[in-house]
Amino acid sequence: MGDVFIIYRILPESPDVNIEKLINEIKRTNFGDNIEVKDIVTEPLAFGLNIIKVGILAPDEEGITDRIEEILKKIKGIGEIEIEGMSLV
């Protein structure tokens, strides 16, 4: 099996959430063996709210996206999570 590159689109739970602190928390999170955060960018959405796009490299195995999503949901300040894209590497 190979790897997949997954791009998650993350919305903070409110405009008051400190984006830099949230990004640092995502970077520090242990997602497990062979799962790496490769890229994080922010983009303005509307009315002062920014979204965070996180690129994660993970093994291509069943349930990997759900497992990563569950870990992300545990981070304080994250509101919604959705997969924006995924490709085999």
C-alpha positions in Angstrom: 0.0 0.0 0.0 1.0 3.6 -0.6 0.2 6.9 1.1 -2.5 9.4 0.7 -2.3 13.2 1.0 -5.5 14.5 2.6 -6.5 18.2 2.8 -8.8 19.0 5.7 -10.7 22.3 5.8 -11.2 23.4 9.4 -13.5 26.1 10.7 -12.8 27.5 14.1 -15.8 27.4 16.5 -15.9 31.2 16.5 -14.1 34.3 15.2 -12.7 34.8 18.7 -10.5 31.7 18.5 -6.8 32.5 18.2 -5.9 31.0 14.8 -2.1 30.9 15.5 -2.7 29.1 18.8 -5.0 26.6 17.0 -2.4 26.0 14.3 0.3 25.4 16.9 -2.0 22.9 18.6 -2.6 21.0 15.4 1.2 20.9 14.7 1.8 19.5 18.2 -0.9 16.8 17.9 0.2 13.2 17.8 -1.8 11.6 15.0 0.0 8.2 15.3 2.6 6.2 13.4 3.4 7.3 9.8 0.9 10.2 9.9 2.5 13.7 9.4 1.2 17.2 9.1 2.9 18.5 5.9 1.3 21.9 5.4 -1.0 24.4 7.1 -2.4 27.5 5.6 -5.1 30.0 6.6 -7.6 31.6 4.2 -10.1 34.3 4.9 -13.7 33.2 4.8 -16.0 36.1 5.7 -16.8 38.6 8.5 -13.3 38.2 10.1 -13.5 34.4 10.1 -10.6 32.4 8.7 -10.4 28.8 7.8 -7.4 26.5 8.3 -6.4 24.1 5.6 -4.2 21.2 6.8 -2.4 18.8 4.5 -1.7 15.4 6.1 0.3 12.5 4.7 -1.0 9.2 6.0 -0.9 5.5 5.0 -3.6 4.4 2.6 -5.6 2.2 4.8 -9.3 1.8 5.6 -10.7 4.3 8.1 -7.7 6.5 8.2 -9.6 9.7 7.4 -12.2 9.0 10.1 -9.4 8.3 12.6 -7.6 11.6 11.8 -10.9 13.5 11.9 -11.6 12.1 15.4 -8.2 13.3 16.6 -8.8 16.8 15.1 -12.2 17.1 16.8 -10.6 16.7 20.2 -8.6 19.9 19.7 -10.2 22.8 21.6 -11.3 25.6 19.3 -12.1 23.5 16.2 -15.7 23.8 15.0 -16.2 22.0 11.8 -14.0 19.7 9.8 -14.4 18.5 6.2 -12.2 16.8 3.7 -11.5 19.2 0.8 -9.4 16.8 -1.2 -7.5 13.5 -1.2 -5.0 11.9 -3.5 -2.7 8.9 -3.6 1.0 9.6 -3.4 
